[in-house]
Amino acid sequence: MSNCEKLKNFLKQEIIPDLEEAIDEMFSMIEKAKMASIADKEELGDLQEMHSECKDILAEIEAGDMEEMEAKEILNELIDMKTVDED
């Protein structure tokens, strides 16, 4: 399997669903509290930006515009980030 395919699968099966869940949880928390702190707003913005970037990466892969080396680097970064989050 190519690095592009591995990255695409990892984004679709792991990263994007995790981001969507985190975004939903932030919205739910903000709704319950009836307000959001500046830190909450920044975290929500960061999550939404990362979600958008992941969607852009998927689009780039599906268009055939991503190089294998770039896909490998991004995949390794995402795996490292996910591993740190789980610890």
DSSP file (Angstrom, degrees, kcal/mol; ACC not computed):
  #  RESIDUE AA STRUCTURE BP1 BP2  ACC     N-H-->O    O-->H-N    N-H-->O    O-->H-N    TCO  KAPPA ALPHA  PHI   PSI    X-CA   Y-CA   Z-CA
    1    1 A M              0   0    0      0, 0.0     2,-0.0     0, 0.0     0, 0.0   0.000 360.0 360.0 360.0 136.3    0.0    0.0    0.0
    2    2 A S     >  -     0   0    0      1,-0.1     4,-2.5     4,-0.0     5,-0.2  -0.263 360.0-113.2 -73.6 161.8    1.4    3.4   -0.9
    3    3 A N  H  > S+     0   0    0      1,-0.2     4,-2.7     2,-0.2     5,-0.2   0.865 118.5  55.6 -62.8 -35.9    2.1    6.1    1.6
    4    4 A C  H  > S+     0   0    0      2,-0.2     4,-2.7     1,-0.2    -1,-0.2   0.923 109.4  45.9 -62.7 -43.7   -0.7    8.2    0.1
    5    5 A E  H  > S+     0   0    0      2,-0.2     4,-2.6     1,-0.2    -2,-0.2   0.905 112.6  50.3 -65.9 -41.3   -3.2    5.4    0.6
    6    6 A K  H  X S+     0   0    0     -4,-2.5     4,-2.6     2,-0.2    -2,-0.2   0.930 113.1  46.4 -61.3 -45.2   -2.0    4.8    4.2
    7    7 A L  H  X S+     0   0    0     -4,-2.7     4,-2.8     2,-0.2     5,-0.2   0.925 111.7  51.3 -63.2 -45.2   -2.4    8.5    5.0
    8    8 A K  H  X S+     0   0    0     -4,-2.7     4,-2.5     1,-0.2    -2,-0.2   0.930 113.1  44.9 -58.2 -47.2   -5.8    8.6    3.3
    9    9 A N  H  X S+     0   0    0     -4,-2.6     4,-2.8     2,-0.2     5,-0.3   0.907 112.9  50.6 -64.2 -42.6   -7.0    5.6    5.4
   10   10 A F  H  X>S+     0   0    0     -4,-2.6     4,-2.2    -5,-0.2     5,-1.9   0.907 112.6  47.0 -63.7 -41.6   -5.5    7.0    8.6
   11   11 A L  I  <>S+     0   0    0     -4,-2.8     5,-2.6     3,-0.2    -2,-0.2   0.947 117.4  42.2 -63.3 -48.2   -7.2   10.3    8.1
   12   12 A K  I  <5S+     0   0    0     -4,-2.5    -2,-0.2    -5,-0.2    -1,-0.2   0.856 124.7  33.6 -69.0 -36.3  -10.6    8.8    7.2
   13   13 A Q  I  <5S+     0   0    0     -4,-2.8    -3,-0.2    -5,-0.2    -1,-0.2   0.743 134.9   9.6 -95.2 -25.1  -10.6    6.1    9.9
   14   14 A E  I  X5S+     0   0    0     -4,-2.2     4,-1.9    -5,-0.3    -3,-0.2   0.760 122.5  40.0-119.4 -62.7   -8.7    7.7   12.8
   15   15 A I  I  ><S+     0   0    0     -5,-1.9     4,-2.6     2,-0.2     5,-0.2   0.946 114.6  44.5 -69.1 -54.0   -7.9   11.4   12.7
   16   16 A I  H  ><S+     0   0    0     -5,-2.6     4,-2.7     1,-0.2     5,-0.2   0.921 114.9  48.4 -62.6 -45.7  -11.0   13.0   11.1
   17   17 A P  H  > S+     0   0    0      0, 0.0     4,-2.2     0, 0.0    -1,-0.2   0.908 112.7  49.8 -60.3 -38.6  -13.5   11.0   13.3
   18   18 A D  H  X S+     0   0    0     -4,-1.9     4,-2.3     2,-0.2    -2,-0.2   0.914 112.2  47.4 -64.1 -42.3  -11.5   11.9   16.4
   19   19 A L  H  X S+     0   0    0     -4,-2.6     4,-2.6     2,-0.2     5,-0.2   0.918 111.3  50.4 -64.4 -43.4  -11.5   15.6   15.4
   20   20 A E  H  X S+     0   0    0     -4,-2.7     4,-2.4     1,-0.2    -1,-0.2   0.893 111.3  49.2 -63.1 -38.9  -15.2   15.5   14.7
   21   21 A E  H  X S+     0   0    0     -4,-2.2     4,-2.4    -5,-0.2    -1,-0.2   0.920 111.9  48.2 -65.2 -43.8  -15.9   13.9   18.1
   22   22 A A  H  X S+     0   0    0     -4,-2.3     4,-2.2     2,-0.2    -2,-0.2   0.892 111.7  49.9 -64.2 -40.0  -13.7   16.5   19.9
   23   23 A I  H  X S+     0   0    0     -4,-2.6     4,-2.5     2,-0.2    -2,-0.2   0.925 111.1  49.3 -64.0 -44.9  -15.5   19.4   18.1
   24   24 A D  H  X S+     0   0    0     -4,-2.4     4,-2.4     1,-0.2    -2,-0.2   0.902 110.7  50.6 -60.7 -41.8  -18.9   18.0   19.0
   25   25 A E  H  X S+     0   0    0     -4,-2.4     4,-2.7     2,-0.2    -1,-0.2   0.897 109.8  50.2 -64.0 -40.1  -17.8   17.6   22.6
   26   26 A M  H  X S+     0   0    0     -4,-2.2     4,-2.7     2,-0.2     5,-0.2   0.935 111.5  47.9 -63.8 -45.7  -16.6   21.2   22.7
   27   27 A F  H  X S+     0   0    0     -4,-2.5     4,-2.5     1,-0.2    -2,-0.2   0.913 112.9  49.2 -60.1 -42.1  -19.9   22.5   21.2
   28   28 A S  H  X S+     0   0    0     -4,-2.4     4,-2.4     2,-0.2    -2,-0.2   0.916 111.8  48.0 -63.6 -44.1  -21.8   20.4   23.8
   29   29 A M  H  X S+     0   0    0     -4,-2.7     4,-2.1     2,-0.2     6,-0.2   0.912 113.3  47.5 -62.9 -43.3  -19.7   21.7   26.7
   30   30 A I  H  X>S+     0   0    0     -4,-2.7     4,-1.0     1,-0.2     5,-0.8   0.898 111.6  51.1 -65.4 -40.6  -20.1   25.3   25.5
   31   31 A E  H  <5S+     0   0    0     -4,-2.5     3,-0.3    -5,-0.2    -2,-0.2   0.912 110.7  48.2 -64.1 -42.8  -23.8   24.8   25.1
   32   32 A K  H  <5S+     0   0    0     -4,-2.4    -1,-0.2     1,-0.2    -2,-0.2   0.895 115.1  44.5 -64.1 -40.5  -24.2   23.4   28.6
   33   33 A A  H  <5S-     0   0    0     -4,-2.1    -1,-0.2     2,-0.2    -2,-0.2   0.608 101.3-137.1 -79.6 -12.4  -22.2   26.2   30.1
   34   34 A K  T  <5S+     0   0    0     -4,-1.0     2,-0.3    -3,-0.3    -3,-0.2   0.582  79.1  49.9  63.0  11.2  -24.1   28.8   28.0
   35   35 A M  S   <S-     0   0    0     -5,-0.8     2,-0.4    -6,-0.2    -2,-0.2  -0.977  72.7-134.2-164.4 165.6  -20.8   30.5   27.3
   36   36 A A        -     0   0    0     -2,-0.3     2,-0.0    -3,-0.1    -6,-0.0  -0.991  17.1-131.6-131.0 136.3  -17.2   29.8   26.2
   37   37 A S     >  -     0   0    0     -2,-0.4     4,-2.5     1,-0.1     5,-0.2  -0.312  33.7-106.0 -74.2 167.0  -14.0   31.0   27.7
   38   38 A I  H  > S+     0   0    0      1,-0.2     4,-2.4     2,-0.2     5,-0.2   0.899 123.9  52.5 -60.7 -39.9  -11.3   32.4   25.4
   39   39 A A  H  > S+     0   0    0      2,-0.2     4,-2.6     1,-0.2    -1,-0.2   0.899 108.5  50.1 -63.9 -40.4   -9.3   29.2   25.8
   40   40 A D  H  > S+     0   0    0      2,-0.2     4,-2.7     1,-0.2    -2,-0.2   0.921 111.2  48.6 -63.0 -43.6  -12.4   27.1   24.8
   41   41 A K  H  X S+     0   0    0     -4,-2.5     4,-2.5     1,-0.2    -2,-0.2   0.901 112.5  48.4 -63.2 -40.5  -12.9   29.3   21.7
   42   42 A E  H  X S+     0   0    0     -4,-2.4     4,-2.6     2,-0.2    -2,-0.2   0.916 112.3  48.3 -66.1 -42.8   -9.2   29.0   20.8
   43   43 A E  H  X S+     0   0    0     -4,-2.6     4,-2.6     2,-0.2    -2,-0.2   0.923 112.3  48.8 -63.6 -43.7   -9.3   25.2   21.3
   44   44 A L  H  X S+     0   0    0     -4,-2.7     4,-2.6     1,-0.2    -2,-0.2   0.924 111.8  49.6 -60.8 -44.9  -12.4   24.9   19.2
   45   45 A G  H  X S+     0   0    0     -4,-2.5     4,-2.3     1,-0.2    -2,-0.2   0.897 110.8  49.9 -60.3 -41.7  -10.9   27.1   16.5
   46   46 A D  H  X S+     0   0    0     -4,-2.6     4,-2.5     2,-0.2    -2,-0.2   0.919 111.5  48.3 -63.6 -43.8   -7.7   25.0   16.5
   47   47 A L  H  X S+     0   0    0     -4,-2.6     4,-2.4     1,-0.2    -2,-0.2   0.914 112.9  47.9 -62.8 -43.3   -9.8   21.8   16.2
   48   48 A Q  H  X S+     0   0    0     -4,-2.6     4,-2.2     2,-0.2    -1,-0.2   0.880 111.9  50.2 -66.0 -37.5  -11.8   23.2   13.3
   49   49 A E  H  X S+     0   0    0     -4,-2.3     4,-2.4     2,-0.2    -2,-0.2   0.915 111.4  47.8 -66.4 -42.9   -8.7   24.4   11.5
   50   50 A M  H  X S+     0   0    0     -4,-2.5     4,-2.4     2,-0.2    -2,-0.2   0.897 110.6  52.4 -64.7 -39.4   -7.0   21.0   11.9
   51   51 A H  H  X S+     0   0    0     -4,-2.4     4,-2.1     1,-0.2    -2,-0.2   0.928 110.5  48.1 -59.8 -45.5  -10.2   19.3   10.6
   52   52 A S  H  X S+     0   0    0     -4,-2.2     4,-2.2     1,-0.2    -2,-0.2   0.900 110.5  51.0 -63.0 -41.9  -10.2   21.6    7.6
   53   53 A E  H  X S+     0   0    0     -4,-2.4     4,-2.3     1,-0.2    -1,-0.2   0.895 108.9  51.4 -63.9 -39.3   -6.5   20.9    6.9
   54   54 A C  H  X S+     0   0    0     -4,-2.4     4,-2.4     2,-0.2    -1,-0.2   0.904 109.4  49.9 -64.1 -40.8   -7.2   17.1    7.1
   55   55 A K  H  X S+     0   0    0     -4,-2.1     4,-2.3     1,-0.2    -1,-0.2   0.893 110.1  51.4 -63.5 -39.1  -10.0   17.5    4.5
   56   56 A D  H  X S+     0   0    0     -4,-2.2     4,-2.3     2,-0.2    -2,-0.2   0.899 108.5  50.9 -64.2 -40.4   -7.6   19.5    2.3
   57   57 A I  H  X S+     0   0    0     -4,-2.3     4,-2.5     2,-0.2    -2,-0.2   0.923 109.7  50.6 -62.7 -44.2   -5.0   16.8    2.5
   58   58 A L  H  X S+     0   0    0     -4,-2.4     4,-2.9     1,-0.2     5,-0.2   0.925 110.0  49.7 -58.1 -45.0   -7.6   14.2    1.6
   59   59 A A  H  X S+     0   0    0     -4,-2.3     4,-1.7     1,-0.2    -1,-0.2   0.894 110.3  50.7 -61.6 -39.9   -8.6   16.3   -1.4
   60   60 A E  H  <>S+     0   0    0     -4,-2.3     5,-2.5     2,-0.2     6,-0.6   0.903 112.1  46.8 -65.1 -41.4   -5.0   16.6   -2.5
   61   61 A I  H ><5S+     0   0    0     -4,-2.5     3,-1.5     1,-0.2    -2,-0.2   0.943 112.2  49.6 -64.6 -47.7   -4.5   12.8   -2.2
   62   62 A E  H 3<5S+     0   0    0     -4,-2.9    -1,-0.2     1,-0.3    -2,-0.2   0.785 109.1  52.6 -65.2 -27.0   -7.7   12.1   -4.2
   63   63 A A  T 3<5S-     0   0    0     -4,-1.7    -1,-0.3    -5,-0.2    -2,-0.2   0.547 114.1-119.6 -82.9  -6.9   -6.7   14.5   -6.9
   64   64 A G  T < 5S+     0   0    0     -3,-1.5    -3,-0.2    -4,-0.4    -2,-0.1   0.724  79.3 122.5  77.3  21.4   -3.3   12.8   -7.2
   65   65 A D      < +     0   0    0     -5,-2.5     2,-0.5    -6,-0.2    -4,-0.2   0.424  44.1  93.1 -97.2   0.7   -1.4   15.9   -6.2
   66   66 A M        -     0   0    0     -6,-0.6     2,-0.2    -5,-0.2   -62,-0.1  -0.818  68.7-134.5-102.5 134.5    0.5   14.6   -3.2
   67   67 A E     >  -     0   0    0     -2,-0.5     4,-2.3     1,-0.1     5,-0.2  -0.514  20.3-120.7 -79.9 150.6    4.0   13.1   -3.5
   68   68 A E  H  > S+     0   0    0      1,-0.2     4,-2.3     2,-0.2     5,-0.1   0.876 112.5  52.0 -59.0 -40.5    4.7    9.8   -1.6
   69   69 A M  H  > S+     0   0    0      2,-0.2     4,-2.2     1,-0.2    -1,-0.2   0.913 110.0  48.1 -65.4 -42.4    7.5   11.4    0.4
   70   70 A E  H  > S+     0   0    0      2,-0.2     4,-2.4     1,-0.2     5,-0.2   0.909 111.1  51.2 -63.7 -42.0    5.2   14.2    1.6
   71   71 A A  H  X S+     0   0    0     -4,-2.3     4,-2.7     1,-0.2    -2,-0.2   0.904 109.4  50.8 -61.4 -41.9    2.5   11.7    2.5
   72   72 A K  H  X S+     0   0    0     -4,-2.3     4,-2.5     2,-0.2    -2,-0.2   0.918 110.5  48.7 -63.0 -44.0    5.0    9.7    4.5
   73   73 A E  H  X S+     0   0    0     -4,-2.2     4,-2.1     2,-0.2    -2,-0.2   0.921 114.0  45.4 -62.7 -45.2    6.1   12.8    6.4
   74   74 A I  H  X S+     0   0    0     -4,-2.4     4,-2.6     2,-0.2     5,-0.2   0.920 112.5  51.6 -64.8 -44.0    2.5   13.8    7.2
   75   75 A L  H  X S+     0   0    0     -4,-2.7     4,-2.5    -5,-0.2    -2,-0.2   0.923 110.1  48.8 -59.0 -45.9    1.6   10.3    8.2
   76   76 A N  H  X S+     0   0    0     -4,-2.5     4,-2.4     1,-0.2    -1,-0.2   0.901 111.5  50.0 -62.6 -41.3    4.5   10.0   10.6
   77   77 A E  H  X S+     0   0    0     -4,-2.1     4,-2.5     2,-0.2    -2,-0.2   0.924 112.2  47.2 -61.8 -45.2    3.7   13.4   12.2
   78   78 A L  H  X S+     0   0    0     -4,-2.6     4,-2.6     2,-0.2    -2,-0.2   0.890 111.4  50.4 -66.3 -39.4    0.0   12.4   12.7
   79   79 A I  H  X S+     0   0    0     -4,-2.5     4,-2.4    -5,-0.2    -1,-0.2   0.920 111.3  49.2 -64.0 -42.8    1.0    9.0   14.1
   80   80 A D  H  X S+     0   0    0     -4,-2.4     4,-2.2     2,-0.2    -2,-0.2   0.924 112.3  48.1 -61.1 -44.7    3.4   10.8   16.5
   81   81 A M  H  X S+     0   0    0     -4,-2.5     4,-2.2     1,-0.2    -2,-0.2   0.922 112.9  47.5 -62.1 -44.9    0.6   13.3   17.5
   82   82 A K  H  X S+     0   0    0     -4,-2.6     4,-1.6     1,-0.2    -1,-0.2   0.883 110.8  51.9 -66.0 -38.3   -1.9   10.5   18.1
   83   83 A T  H  X S+     0   0    0     -4,-2.4     4,-0.9     2,-0.2    -1,-0.2   0.903 110.4  48.2 -64.8 -41.7    0.6    8.5   20.1
   84   84 A V  H >< S+     0   0    0     -4,-2.2     3,-0.6     1,-0.2    -2,-0.2   0.900 109.8  52.9 -64.7 -41.6    1.3   11.4   22.4
   85   85 A D  H 3< S+     0   0    0     -4,-2.2    -1,-0.2     1,-0.2    -2,-0.2   0.831 107.7  51.5 -62.9 -33.4   -2.4   12.1   22.9
   86   86 A E  H 3<        0   0    0     -4,-1.6    -1,-0.2     1,-0.2    -2,-0.2   0.699 360.0 360.0 -80.2 -19.2   -3.0    8.6   23.9
   87   87 A D    <<        0   0    0     -4,-0.9    -1,-0.2    -3,-0.6    -2,-0.2   0.474 360.0 360.0 -75.1 360.0   -0.3    8.6   26.6
